[in-house]
Amino acid sequence: MNGFDTHRWTGIEGAALIAGAAGVVFQQPALLLVAGVGVAYTAYAWFADAPAPALDITRELSNQTPDTGEDVRVTVTVRNVGATPLTDLRLIDGVPPALEVTDGSARIGTALRPGKAATFSYSVEAVRGEHAWDPLHAVVRSPSAETERSEDISPDETTVLRCTPSLEATADLPLRGLTTQYTGRVATNVAGAGLEFYSTREYRRGDPLNRIDWNRRARTGEMATLEFREERAATVVLLIDARSEAYVATDEGEQNAVERSVDAATRAFSSLLDSGDRVGVAALSPHECWLAPTTGSDHRARARELFAANPALAPTPSDDSYFPVVALRRLRRRLPSDAQVLFFSPLADDFATVAARRLDAHGHLVTVVSPDPTTDDTPGHRLAAIERQNRLAGLRQSGIRAIDWGEEPLATELARAERRWSQ
């Protein structure tokens, strides 16, 4: 508990002494009366100390597991369980930093007699992740407001809001040529079972009848076998740039680039998994984040938990120290040799492009999905936008696919990019 003087009555003692001395010298009873009032106020301020708060806190959420974007009502009840009246009590609830208060206020000023309670409520908008409330901050002042005490008080049970994103699929993602030996949806240059015609070859004994080119047989009398382009599954790692440099947004209160990247990655994960691809998750962050690529319903559940609660993907940046070059080297050692990378990054600094180039140079075909956090409202912001466009252009010149994701839905940008790449 912290206690200190507010110095609200500073100077009254001196004013009272001066008034008293002037009243004696000039024989003015009014000045002596003013001096007496000043002495009374000084005594009142000195002898009325701020009491120590004895409070019982109850905090309730209307929904502890809401969907993303849902409003959650928070109701806080504070009861004075001590024997001293609290004539000037100010309360500030410990709202998690990632949650925004959308209605009401998370603070109140009140007075509480012993045994009495005060209740206040407010609403927050749920965002992805696990959010624990900090202790409620209580400030108590003496009746004269000359002294003040503050204390952080927690309920008996920690209040936690858990918002787990649903893994909804987005449009089919344009994957590149690295594939596994498993059947999937990525067209290869390998002849085999598939849907797209690839070539013809001489008939071999035992070839299936449905693969024989009967038209050629009717025209020339020769037997030939049709070959189709084989489609195989891909191994994909969704890499999210969650460094502090990536927590940038177009405006205060808007989704930052890391949040947009995580939202896109959750949709990409579901789309890839539904298509039969092996998919994993990683992050460039001070906190550990690695989910090895594989398939299955258990893998989907683990990914859902990771997107919701892993500290590497928190809605707010971490203050922990981070060495990105070391982390990138460790990531390269973890990546399967046949893995390609979908890199979600706002490209807010040069290291993001360095990471994409190094991964691509080591044989992991990289596609960059870059949420645009830039604006053009000031010269500095316009310069940042130009630098980001230069980074995008540099990646494309290096042969790395890059999607500039603005305000339109990601599915629209993907479709536009796929048309451009197929030309």
Buried (B, 14 or more C-beta within 10 A) or exposed (E): EEEEEBEBBEEBBEBBBBBBEBBEEEEEEEBBEBBBEBBEBBEBBEEBEBBEBBBBBBBEBEEEBBEBEBEBBBBBBBBBEBEBBBBBBBBBBBBBEBBEBEEBEBBBEBEBEEEEBBEBBBBBBBBBBBBEBBBBBBBBBBBBBBBBBBBEBBBEEEBEBBBBBEBEBBBBBBBBEBBBEEBBBBBBEEBEEBEEEBEBEEBEEEBEEEBBBEEBEEEEEEBBBBBBBBBBBBBBBBBBBBBBBBBBBBEEEEBBBBBBBBBBBBBBBBBBBEBBBBBBBBBBBBBEBBBBBEBEEEBBEBBBEBBBBBBBBBBBBBEEEBEBEEBBEEBBEEBBEBBBBBBBBBBBBEBBBEBBBBBBEEEBBBBBBBBBBBEEEEEEBEEBBEBBBEBBEBBEEBEBBBBBBEEEEBBEBBBEBBEEEEE
